[in-house]
Amino acid sequence: LEGMQAGVGAVIASVTYEMGAGIVKEKDGISLLIMAGAFVASCVFEVNVVYIVIICGLLGVLRTCMSRKGAGK
């Protein structure tokens, strides 16, 4: 199973690049801020990834609810 580590690392790197590139192409300032904040929280402040995922998920739900309220007016 040790030989699979490189393959798993490559898949993770590919998915990370594709997701990041999609966010940068959108040029949505809030999404860029969330992405940068998650990176800083993980790498600089060593926040547990589970907390980062939960917070980003909650931010996504909040943004969706706010955009739906704005569309209904």
N, C-alpha and C positions, 0 to 999 in steps of 0.2 A: 504493500500500500504506500510505501514511501515514494515510489516513482510517480504516484498520482498527484503529489503535492504541487509539482510544477504546473500540471494541467489545471488544477483547481485555482491556483494563483493567477494563471493566464485568463481563465474565465472571469474571475472577480475583477481583474484589471480591465478587461474588455467591457464588462457591464458598467463599471464605474465611469469609464471614459464615455460610453454612449449616453448614459444618463446625464453626466455633466455637460456634454456637448449640446444635448437637447435643451437644457436649461439656459445655457449661454446663448443659443440661437434664438430663443424666445425673447430675450432682452427684457425680461420682467424683473424689475428691481427687487421686489420682495422675495422672489424665488432665489435670486442671486445672493441676497442677504441671508436667507435661511441656509443655503448651501455653504456659504462661507462661515456662518456661525456654527454649523454642525461640525465643520472641519476644525475650527479653532477649539471648540469644546472638547473634541476627541483628542486632537494632537497636542494642544497646549495645556489644557486644564485636566486632561485625562479623565473626562466624564465617561461613565459606563455607557456603552453603545445602546443598551436597552433603554436607558433614559432618553437618549437623543432620539431614538426611533419613536418613542411614545410622544415626546414633545412635538416632533415634526408632524406626526400623525394628527395630533390635536390642532396644530396650526393649520393643517390642510382642511380639516373639518370646519374650523372657524372661518377660513377664507371661502370655502364653498357655501356655507350658510350665509355669509355676508353678501356674496355675489348673487345668490338667489333672491335675497330680500331686495337688493338693488334692482334686479331685473323685473320684479313684480310691480314696481312703482310706475 
